[in-house]
Amino acid sequence: MIKEVIVVEGKDDISAVKKAVDAEMIATNGFGFPKDVKERIQKAAQTRGIIVLTDPDYAGEKIRKEIISIAGKCKHAYIPRESALKGDDIGVENASPEAIILALESARYQSTSKRTEFTNKDLIDNDLLMNLDSRKRRDLVGQKLGIGYANAKQFLSRLNNYGITREEFDEALTNINREIYE
């Protein structure tokens, strides 16, 4: 059983996560966040900690930010977009148990202290910015690091705020370069 409480968007997400792991969960039911849900999230964050697992889309990111404002420090798990697609529908509920387990195993805390280990130069030097396939490369590196897909600005923020080490970054790049070019 996972110690932390997993916060997801809806009941279908709970069903999908239950197929993958034994854990307590809270559903936000989208953007609504009824008062009792906010209180449950706060209580869980204070007593057991929480892992945020929202859909890999714009709405999921907005809900993630709202959860952070309610709970403060929490772990973040990301499912890659292609692992959460079913037709035109994107969401945790579409992910396989294996994708959910991998996302939860890769969950990381977001740092509250400002860190500048990585800069735009790192992104440019590694074709993660200002390159024809930068978007794809960021997506692949984000999957390897467990920080999900993001635009360049958000990706840089995640590199710095999720405690990614230079060694982890370099290893992820080495692995994706091997996969792409071999």
N, C-alpha and C positions, 0 to 999 in steps of 0.2 A: 504494500500500500504506500502511496505517495504521502509524505507528511504534510505538505502544503495543500491548501484548498485551490483548486483550479477554477479560474473565472473565465467563463465563455459567454457567447452572445445569446444562445437560445437553447431550447429543449432538444432540437435535432443535434446540436453540438454535444450536448450531454450524452445522448445515445451513442454517438460515434466515439467519444472519449471512453465511455464505459466498456466498449468492445476492446479497447486497447489496454487500459490500466484500471486498477482499483484505487479510486480516489474520491474524495468529497468534492462536489462542484457547486458553483453558484452561477446561474444564468442572469445576465443583465436584462434580457428581453429587449435587445436593441438599445436605442438611445434613451428610452424611458427612465431607467433607473428609479423605480419606486423607492420611497424612503426606507422601507424595510430591507430592500436589496442593498442600498448604500450602507445601512447599519451592519448588515451581515458581512459585507466586504470589509468594512473597518474592523470589525471584531475578528474576522479571520486573519487579517493582516497583522493585528496586534498579538494574537495568540499562537497562530501556526504558520503564518506567512502565506503568501499567495503566489500563484503562477498565472500570468495573464496569457490566454491563448485565444486570440481573436482572428477573424477572417483576414486573409492577406489582401485586403482591398482598402479603399479610402475610408469607408464606413468603419471597418475594423480598426484602423489607426485612430480615428476620432474616438471610438469607444475605449480604446487602450489608453488614450490621454485622459479621458474622464476617470477611468479606474485609477490611474496614477494620482490624479488630484484628490480622489477619495481615500486611497490606501497609503499613499506615500511610497516607501521602498517596497518593491516587489520584483519577483523574477519575471522574465519575459521569454516566452517560447514562440517560435515562428515556424509555420508550415510553408514550404515553398508553394508559389502560385500554381505550378503545374501539378503538384500533388493534391491540390484542393479544388481542382476543376472537374465538373461533370457537365458536359455540354457547355452552355453559356453561364452556368451557375458556379460561383466560386464561394467556398466556405469550408470551415472545419468539418462540417457534417459530410463532406464528400471525400475526405482524406481516409486513407487506409489506416488500419491499426499500426502498421509499421511506421508510417509517416508521422503519426501522432506520437508514438513512443520516441522516435528520433528527435522530434521537436522538444519534447519534455526533457529528454536526457541532455539536450543542448541548452536548456534554459539558463539565462544569466541575469544577474542583478544589474540594474542601471546605476551607475555611479552618480553621487550627488556632488562630488567635487569636480571642478573644471580640469580637464586633462587635454593636452595638445600633442600627444604622442604622434598622431598622424595628421598630415596636412594635404591640401589639394595637390601639392607636388607628388606625394605618394600615389595619389589616384592617377595623375597624369603619367607618371613614370611607369605605372603598371597597367596602362591602357584601361583604366576604370573610369576615366573622364576624358572627353575630347577625342574619342576614337569611334570608328563606325560600329564596333561591337562592344562598346563600353557598357551598355545596358545589360547585355547578356553576361558579360564577364562579372559585373557587380552582382548579378543574380546568382551566378555559380559560386562566387566567393562568399556571398552572404549565406548560401546554403551550407557551405563547408564550415563556416564559423558559427552557424546557428543564430544569425542576426536577421535573416530574411532579406527580401529584396527591398531596395529603397532607391530614390533618386540620389544623385551624387552628394548633395548637401546633407541629406538625412543619413546616407551611408557613412559619410565621414563622421557625423555626430555619433552614430552607433559604434563605429570603431573606437572612438575615444571614450564614450560613456559606458560601454559594456565591458570595459577592462580587457579588451583584446590586446594580447602581447605582440610585439614585433615578430617573435618566432611563430606564433599561431598564424599571423597574417602571411608571412613568407611561406609557411608550409601550405596554406590554402592556395596561394598563388602557384606554387610549384605543382600541386596536385591538379589544379584546373588546366594549367599549361600542358601538363602531361596528357590529360584527357583530350584536350582540344587538338594538340599538334601531333599526337602519336597515332 
